[in-house]
Amino acid sequence: MARERIVEVVVPIVPDSGGRGIGVVSSMAMWVAGVVLFALAVMAVVTLAFPPHDPSAPSPTRVIGDCSPFCPLSTTAGER
């Protein structure tokens, strides 16, 4: 009579990283960090390109000065 032998072999299932270094979770975390850094850089550029404007403050490019030669035209336009 032959005896049957049962041998259990336990093979752990480990995701293969292919020997390329970082795993899937680390690469996803780095991708998310890159997207966040890109968004922060875009926000910084937009903030610097469009500074906040105070409507009560006069524009620094306009200088109030002499109105000639236009002052006489506006005062004499109604007199004919």
C-alpha positions in Angstrom: 0.0 0.0 0.0 1.3 3.4 -1.1 1.0 6.3 1.2 0.1 9.7 -0.1 2.1 12.6 1.1 0.6 16.1 1.4 3.1 19.0 1.5 1.8 22.5 2.1 3.9 25.2 0.6 3.1 28.8 1.7 3.9 31.3 -1.0 3.5 34.9 0.2 1.9 37.2 -2.3 4.0 40.4 -2.6 3.4 43.0 -5.2 6.3 43.1 -7.6 7.9 46.5 -7.8 10.1 45.3 -10.6 13.2 46.3 -8.7 12.7 49.9 -9.7 12.7 51.4 -6.2 9.6 53.0 -4.8 6.2 51.3 -4.5 2.8 52.2 -5.8 1.7 54.1 -2.6 4.9 56.1 -2.5 4.7 57.0 -6.2 1.1 58.1 -5.8 2.0 60.3 -2.8 4.8 61.9 -4.8 2.4 62.5 -7.7 -0.1 64.2 -5.3 2.6 66.3 -3.8 3.8 67.4 -7.2 0.2 68.5 -8.2 -0.1 70.4 -4.9 3.2 72.2 -5.4 2.2 73.1 -9.0 -1.1 74.5 -7.8 0.7 76.6 -5.1 3.1 77.9 -7.7 0.2 78.9 -10.0 -1.5 80.6 -7.1 1.7 82.6 -6.3 2.1 83.7 -9.9 -1.5 84.8 -10.2 -1.4 86.6 -6.8 1.8 88.5 -7.9 0.3 89.3 -11.4 -2.9 90.7 -10.0 -2.3 92.5 -6.7 -5.3 93.6 -4.7 -6.7 97.0 -5.6 -8.1 99.5 -3.1 -10.7 101.5 -4.9 -10.4 104.4 -2.4 -6.7 104.9 -3.1 -5.8 107.0 -6.2 -4.1 105.2 -9.0 -0.3 105.7 -8.9 -0.1 106.2 -12.6 -2.4 109.3 -12.6 -1.1 112.6 -11.5 -3.5 115.5 -10.8 -2.1 118.6 -12.4 -2.8 121.5 -14.7 -5.8 120.9 -16.9 -4.8 123.2 -19.7 -5.6 123.2 -22.6 -8.8 121.4 -21.7 -10.0 123.7 -18.8 -11.0 126.6 -21.1 -13.0 124.3 -23.3 -15.1 122.9 -20.5 -15.8 126.4 -18.9 -16.6 128.1 -22.2 -18.6 125.3 -23.8 -21.9 126.6 -22.2 -21.2 130.2 -23.1 -21.9 131.2 -26.7 
